[in-house]
Amino acid sequence: MKMTKLFLFALAAVVGVCLSAQAEEGLTEAQLAIAKAGPKKMRLMVAGFGTIESMTQVDKWLGEQLQSQTNLEKSPTLSEGDKLTRPDLARDVVVLNWQTRHLEYLRATTELERQNAENANLLRALRTKVLTDAATRYVPLAKDYLQASLSKQAGKLIQVVDRSNADMGLVEQAINGNDASAIAGATCILTVALGDREEDSKTITVNGKGTQVKTTTFTQPYVGKVRDTKGNVLMAFKGTAEWSSRVNNVVKSEVADPARKLVESACEQIAADVVAFFTTTLNFKVKVPAGADEDEVTVMVDGKTVDADGPVRVLAVEHAIVAKLDGCKPIERLVVIDEATPSKAVKLVFKKKPAADADDDDDAKPAKSEKPVAAAADE
């Protein structure tokens, strides 16, 4: 928990530390800056998703292939001996020899650059093939499945990126806290190790004609963790992916690829764990003075208007909440939310303005404007 708190206040993203609320007198400029400065969206990098053996071997091999070739020869120059021995008569010959050697050097350098570019393109294609291997490695595939599941549960709060186009050696350095530049833009790093896949089949007869249905259930355990860019573990999880297929002896059909189905199942469960840990829902409990209309209350979270009647999903970080109602004092509050908090109730108790303040507001206001349409918190 201590390490998580340091991460919150250092990066102003991803996780919070404790539940608290400031008094209704208003936010200081420093509190507003803290609440609005940090990213309110999480960028989760899928750094590893596969069997332990495949992740280790593939990373090592691809890292070795990324070494570019260089021309070790130095660019030719006119030697002092050439200049002294043939200063006049042989000057043209010396220059011609130098130009010949210089052209050879340029040709060699150009050829190496061409080969490096060709190898880089080949490695990119090979990297994608290896990373998406149907039996062992699923980084880009997991990214798509995770993003689909996270979007359903948390809207646009969590964006998923993968490392398929990044230098794997540099990513590993960043994961260990040595060089975060390799994962620019990511706020957290996800790694998942898959265990051995198992299957269990059962065949039953479903009618008097002898039709048999075979049900095969595939299971695969997984374990993983989410780390910050300093290598600190923020959360760890484990579970078992499961998928079943049914075929009969009447209609011949191909069994779908269980590997991809199990990855999809694992990603759905992982997404639920990530959303439960890194996000929360704000529930506003509004109380207005007698005679005031509760429907006229306007609530903003980090400067965005939200629906005060429904739950608003946000990241578990600091948020600036401002609520307004005509004829009442505005409420300004800084809410700090702890990680793994399913929901947080925020009480908004409005108090009438003094008569003098209310009169001043009425004089300064030319006309009552229409209430803005509430926007979703994650847009």
TORDRENZA-874047 format. One record per residue (C-alpha): x, y, z. Coordinates in pm, whole numbers, padded with zeros to 5 digits, always signed. Example, Ala and Ser with C-alpha at 12.3 -4.5 7.8 and 13.67 -1.06 7.14 Angstrom:
REM TORDRENZA-874047
+01230-00450+00780;+01367-00106+00714;
END
This chain:
REM TORDRENZA-874047
+00000+00000+00000;+00284+00239+00078;+00430+00188-00270;+00087+00242-00427;+00048+00572-00245;+00382+00691-00374;+00275+00599-00725;-00047+00799-00693;+00108+01121-00579;+00410+01093-00811;+00220+01017-01132;-00130+01151-01050;-00283+00854-01231;-00418+00503-01200;-00462+00442-00822;-00565+00638-00515;-00483+00611-00151;-00767+00686+00086;-01127+00804+00095;-01167+01162+00200;-01352+01480+00113;-01269+01842+00164;-01508+02074+00339;-01762+02263+00130;-01584+02597+00163;-01420+02534-00174;-01106+02398-00335;-00774+02571-00319;-00590+02641-00643;-00335+02372-00551;-00610+02113-00498;-00774+02200-00827;-00439+02172-01004;-00376+01827-00852;-00721+01702-00947;-00707+01830-01304;-00339+01785-01393;-00313+01407-01385;-00443+01185-01666;-00799+01070-01608;-00757+00786-01853;-00542+00480-01799;-00312+00341-02071;-00246-00027-02009;+00037-00188-02206;+00015-00563-02270;+00384-00649-02234;+00347-01026-02216;+00064-01273-02271;+00151-01638-02328;+00323-01940-02180;+00630-01872-01966;+00858-02067-02200;+00735-01891-02515;+00764-01540-02367;+01120-01601-02250;+01249-01762-02569;+01073-01530-02813;+01185-01214-02635;+01545-01330-02622;+01557-01440-02986;+01387-01130-03126;+01605-00905-02914;+01917-01065-03061;+01789-01017-03416;+01736-00645-03369;+02106-00565-03378;+02170-00346-03684;+02487-00378-03893;+02721-00083-03928;+03003+00003-04166;+03314-00026-03951;+03533+00127-04219;+03621+00494-04179;+03559+00736-04460;+03883+00760-04670;+04092+01076-04652;+04398+01204-04835;+04707+01101-04640;+04988+01344-04565;+05228+01110-04749;+05022+01132-05067;+05025+01509-05048;+05404+01532-04994;+05529+01274-05243;+05325+01390-05540;+05224+01746-05482;+05200+01852-05849;+05228+01591-06123;+05038+01316-05947;+04776+01538-05782;+04504+01430-06022;+04590+01064-05969;+04580+01102-05592;+04245+01276-05607;+04109+01010-05842;+04225+00732-05609;+04065+00906-05314;+03738+00953-05502;+03735+00585-05600;+03784+00474-05240;+03520+00723-05125;+03265+00588-05374;+03336+00233-05261;+03279+00341-04903;+02948+00506-04993;+02835+00199-05187;+02915-00028-04891;+02735+00202-04649;+02429+00227-04874;+02416-00150-04912;+02429-00198-04536;+02151+00055-04487;+01941-00128-04746;+02002-00462-04576;+01918-00316-04235;+01592-00171-04366;+01504-00501-04534;+01584-00697-04218;+01380-00453-04009;+01074-00507-04229;+01127-00883-04218;+01161-00879-03840;+00846-00675-03798;+00651-00929-04000;+00819-01215-03816;+00760-01051-03479;+00388-01021-03548;+00373-01384-03662;+00553-01511-03354;+00361-01291-03114;+00029-01413-03250;+00123-01780-03267;-00195-01978-03202;-00031-02215-02954;+00184-01996-02733;+00182-01618-02774;-00111-01377-02800;-00002-01019-02729;-00188-00833-03008;-00478-01077-02982;-00504-01019-02606;-00493-00643-02666;-00803-00659-02887;-00995-00890-02653;-00902-00682-02348;-01000-00355-02513;-01337-00497-02616;-01411-00619-02263;-01280-00303-02094;-01483-00079-02325;-01803-00262-02226;-01729-00227-01855;-01546+00106-01828;-01613+00297-02149;-01311+00499-02258;-01143+00515-01916;-00888+00243-01994;-00701+00224-02325;-00498-00084-02415;-00173-00075-02612;+00066-00359-02691;+00439-00403-02731;+00436-00577-03068;+00593-00273-03236;+00831-00187-02952;+01187-00301-02890;+01140-00590-02648;+01472-00537-02476;+01390-00174-02403;+01045-00268-02276;+01200-00514-02034;+01434-00239-01912;+01134-00013-01857;+00947-00288-01672;+01244-00318-01439;+01238+00057-01380;+01546+00143-01588;+01414+00327-01891;+01050+00431-01910;+01102+00600-02248;+01049+00263-02421;+00685+00264-02310;+00607+00631-02366;+00243+00701-02295;+00173+00386-02093;+00079+00431-01727;+00070+00060-01636;+00214-00265-01768;+00028-00597-01783;+00193-00939-01802;+00004-01269-01805;+00151-01621-01796;-00064-01909-01917;-00044-02258-01771;-00098-02596-01934;-00422-02645-02123;-00644-02934-02023;-00953-03083-02181;-01234-03309-02065;-01478-03476-02306;-01817-03635-02247;-02042-03804-02505;-02414-03862-02455;-02695-04007-02671;-02974-03750-02712;-03244-03946-02897;-03361-04290-03007;-03193-04254-03344;-02853-04285-03188;-02752-03921-03228;-02456-03856-03004;-02333-03521-02882;-01977-03480-02768;-01903-03191-02532;-01539-03097-02482;-01448-02851-02208;-01110-02681-02231;-00953-02509-01931;-00630-02316-01889;-00505-02148-01570;-00342-01807-01582;-00162-01574-01344;-00062-01214-01398;+00010-00873-01253;-00012-00504-01332;+00295-00290-01262;+00369+00079-01283;+00653+00218-01495;+00891+00183-01202;+00838-00192-01181;+00620-00179-00867;+00339-00435-00855;+00003-00260-00824;-00221-00565-00842;-00188-00940-00897;-00451-01184-01013;-00508-01544-01113;-00789-01749-01259;-00889-02021-01501;-01009-01964-01854;-01278-02203-01975;-01449-02277-02304;-01667-02564-02427;-01749-02698-02773;-02026-02935-02883;-02028-03158-03192;-02252-03446-03296;-02213-03751-03514;-02478-03636-03763;-02342-03301-03876;-01969-03304-03929;-01819-02978-03808;-01480-02842-03720;-01405-02758-03358;-01314-02390-03317;-00961-02305-03212;-00965-02354-02832;-00646-02150-02787;-00803-01825-02906;-01128-01895-02724;-00938-01949-02400;-00748-01622-02450;-01079-01444-02499;-01219-01602-02183;-00910-01507-01982;-00922-01148-02111;-01287-01110-02009;-01202-01215-01653;-00885-01003-01640;-01078-00700-01766;-01331-00744-01485;-01048-00760-01228;-00877-00450-01372;-01200-00249-01377;-01287-00353-01022;-00942-00253-00896;-00869+00068-01088;-01215+00224-01123;-01510+00310-00905;-01859+00453-00944;-01961+00782-00789;-02316+00797-00652;-02437+01146-00571;-02674+01194-00278;-02830+01534-00338;-03023+01731-00078;-03170+02070-00164;-03345+02334+00051;-03723+02336+00071;-03877+02481-00242;-03570+02413-00461;-03585+02179-00760;-03342+01888-00737;-03358+01843-01116;-03189+02183-01156;-02869+02065-00988;-02561+02068-01214;-02269+01842-01122;-01926+01850-01284;-01642+01602-01231;-01300+01736-01335;-01467+02006-01539;-01709+01775-01724;-02083+01784-01668;-02220+01445-01558;-02558+01298-01475;-02622+01353-01104;-02898+01089-01098;-02701+00791-01223;-02372+00630-01117;-02065+00783-01282;-01766+00555-01338;-01425+00715-01286;-01067+00605-01224;-00963+00557-00863;-00769+00883-00840;-00832+01236-00715;-01132+01413-00865;-01257+01770-00836;-01635+01782-00795;-01830+02104-00841;-02208+02118-00790;-02430+02422-00850;-02794+02516-00792;-02953+02855-00847;-03001+03041-00519;-02761+02812-00330;-02393+02821-00245;-02186+02618-00492;-02027+02301-00356;-01662+02235-00440;-01500+01919-00319;-01187+01712-00374;-01257+01339-00351;-00967+01093-00324;-01068+00734-00395;-00893+00421-00280;-00815+00138-00520;-01044-00167-00515;-01339+00052-00411;-01656-00059-00596;-01848+00263-00530;-01828+00592-00343;-02124+00792-00215;-02079+01168-00245;-02319+01379-00041;-02414+01714-00188;-02607+01920+00066;-02698+02262-00071;-02748+02566+00149;-02930+02880+00047;-02728+03191-00021;-02782+03491+00205;-03054+03722+00074;-02803+03992-00026;-02594+03748-00232;-02903+03609-00402;-03021+03958-00500;-02678+04041-00643;-02683+03724-00849;-03028+03804-00987;-02919+04155-01090;-02605+04029-01260;-02784+03752-01446;-02943+03876-01775;-03153+03568-01835;-03179+03212-01715;-02986+02988-01950;-03094+02644-02047;-02939+02362-01848;-02664+02187-02051;-02713+01830-02155;-02525+01599-01920;-02234+01420-02079;-02105+01076-01992;-01812+01083-01751;-01595+00871-01975;-01643+01070-02296;
END
